[in-house]
Amino acid sequence: MELNYKVFGDVGEDVIVIHGLLGSLDNLQTFGKQISKTYRVWLIDMRNHGHSPHSDEMSYTVMAEDIQSFMSQHQIGHAHLIGHSMGGKVAMTFALNYPDLTDQLIVVDIGPKAYEGDHMSIMEAMLAIHTDDYTERSQIENDFFDKIPSKRIVQLMMKNLGRNRSGFYWKPNVQVLYDKYRDLMDEVPTHGEFVGKTSFIKGANSDYIQVEDFDSFRIFFPEAQLYIVPNAGHWVHADQPEYFYKLVCKILES
């Protein structure tokens, strides 16, 4: 599978940045441009997201294989991996399966454990909105808000709306993501351990990483360190962009 991507910078070590569920490379583009001053940064749309191909297969093992294939296609011998939420689980799976290809591992506001998840209602709203019936983007946004009365979530999900000559469409493969959701909320398929440098970044206002659970992360990532970003929720890079950028630079340079 040939994943859609953007690359910024042409010098320095390679950094691969992986977005979360129902996200795309656009979510982390500003951050990617910032760190491209020092690194060659690859922003990727994962399968069934953004402009990457759709597939009925959707698992962390398969997505880790996608990253390995991407690195081979682009002659990337090894790289630092940064993953947010679902992308963090992809990055963890990759590091465990391909430790020789992984330099540093940076996981943003997610752990290797299983989660209950809170995306079902969002995907149900997306599936209920038949984009062919609309002529204006604002109409879709208004109907989405009626179903999910959160301005922030609606704005984030509207980034997934595309338009071509035939009209509007959802870029993600929403039906497959909905069908595979419980698998995506499951724990990372762990075996062995990744002994390289690993950093978990937690939003202080997010409950995705519980401080008391952190020791259990070290079973698989024995060198793991935890960093907490103040005044940030789950979307750490959006809530505290400058703090996040400086923290990641500090981690990569140390």
N, C-alpha and C positions, 0 to 999 in steps of 0.2 A: 504494500500500500504506500503510495506517495503522498505524504502529508503536506498540507499547505503550510507555508512558513514565511517569515521575514527575517532577514539577517542585518544586524547593525554592527558597524566596526569591522576593521580588517586587520587589526593587530591584537596581540595579547592572547591569553588563554581562552578556550572555548567555554561558554556558559549556555546551557539549554534551559529555557524557562517554560514551564508547563502550567496552563490555566486550570481552573476548577470546573466542576459540573455546570453545564449550561453557560459556560463562558467561551472565550475565544482568545486568540493571541492579542486582539485589540485591548483587552482588559489590562494588559501589562506592558503595552507599547511605550508609554511614557517612561516607565522604569527601565525598560530595555534600552531605550535611547540614552538614558542617563549613564548607565554603567558601560555603554559601548565606547566611552572615552578611554577605557582601560582594557576592556575585554571584547572578544568577538562574540556577539550575543545572538542566539538563535531562538526566536519566538515561534512556537508551533501550535497549530490547530490540531487537537487530537481527533482521532476518528469519530465520526458522528457529531462533530462540532465545527463551527465556522465554515470554512471553505474546503475542508478535508473530505475525502470520500465517506459515504455511508456504508454501513455493514451491519449484518445481523449479529455478528460477534462483538461482544463488549465485555471485557474482563480486564483485571489489572495485569494478568500474565500476558494477554494479547497486546495491551497497550505498551507494556515494557518491551515486548518484541518489536513493536512499531518504532520505538525510540532507537533500539539497537540497529534496525534496518535503516533508519534515517541517518544515523551516524556513519554507517557503512557507505550509504549513497553519497554522502557529502564529505567522505574521507576525514571524519573526525575521529582521531585515535582514542581520545579520552576527553572528558568534560566535567565541569562542575554542573550539578543539577539543582535547580530551584523549582519547587512545585507548590502551588497553593491548593489547599483543600483536596479535591479529587486528584489534581496534579501532584500533590504531595504524596498521595498513596501510590501513584504511578512511579514517582521518583524513588520512593522507598523500595518498591518491588524491583525496579531496575537495579538499584544498588545491591540488593541481596542476590539478584540473579547474575549481574554483570559487574562484580566488584572491580575487576581490572580495567573497566572502561570508565569508572566513576572516580573523580577527584574528590571534591567536597560535596556533601549532600546538605541542602538547606530545605527544610520542610516548614511551610507556612500554615499555621493554625489548623493542624490535623494531626492525629496520632495513628498508629498502626492498628488500633482496636476497631471493633464494630460500632456502628452508630445507628440510632433509630432513624435519623434523617427527617428533614422537613421540606422536601422538594415536591412531594406528591401533588399537593394542591396546585402548585405553580405549573407543573406539567399538565395536570388535568385542565387547567384554565387555557393553556396553549393549545391543547388538543380540541377544546371546545370552541375555539375561535377559528372558524373556517375562513382563512385569509382570502380565498377567492371571492368572498362575498363583499369585500371592502374596496373602496376606491381612494380612501384617504388614510394616511398613517394615523392621524389623530383619532379617527374612529376606532381603530384597533386599540390604541392606547387607552381610550376612554372605557371601552368594553373590558379591557384587561383590568383596569382599576376597579371596575364594578365587582369583578371576581376576586381580585387580590388587592385589598385597599391599603397598599403600601406604596407610596410614591417612589421610594428608593428601589424596591424590588422590581416594580414595573419599568422604571427607567433602565435598570440593568438588563431585564429580559427583552426590552425593545431593541437592544443592540443586536439581538438575534434575528431581527426581522429584515429580510432582504426583499429586493424588488427587481423584477426583470420585465421583459415585454409582455409577459402573460399576467403580471400583477404581483402581489405580495406573496411571500412564502417564508416559512421558518427555516433558518439555516441548519439548526441541529436536527438530527433524526429523533424527534421527540418520542415517537412511538417506541422505538427500540430502547431509548434511555428509560422510558417509563416501565417497559417490560423487564428490563435488567436492573431496575433500581435497587432491589433488595441485595443483589450480588454486589453492587457498587458500594452499598453501605456496610458490607461485611468487612472483616478484618483483612489486613494485607496478607497475601499468601506467603507466610514466613517460613523460611528454612535456613539454618545456619545463621550467620551474622555478618554485618558489614562493619569492619573494624576501622574504616577511614573516618575522617573528621565529619561529624554530623551535628547540625544545629537545628533545633526546633524553635520557631518564632511564634509566640502566642500573643494574640490581642488580649489586653488586660480585661476587656469587657466581654470576651467570648468564652463560652463554656466548652468549646471543642477539645481543648486540652485542659485537663484538671491537673494541678500541680502535684496532687497526691498520687496520680497515676504515672508520673514521669519515670519513676524508677523502673517500672515494668517495660518502658520503651528501651531501656538499656540492655534488656535481655538480647535484643537483636541488633542494637546500635550502642555498643559498650562505651564509645567515646562521645556519646550525645551530650550536648549542653542545651540549656533552656534559656531563651531570651524573652522578656515580656515587654511589649510595646504599650505604653500608657495611652489612655483615651482612644483605644482602637478596639473595634469589634472583629468579626470574622474576616472582613475585607480589609486586612491590615494595610495593604499597599494603597488602598483608596482613602482610608481614614487618616493615616499618618504618612503621606508619601515621602516627605523629606526625611523624617526619622527612619522610615523603613529603608530608604536608599542608603543613608549613611551607615545604618547598622549592617546591611548586607555587604557594603564595601569593606567595613571593618572586619567582618567575619572572613571574607574572601582573602583579604590581605594578611590576616594574622597567621 
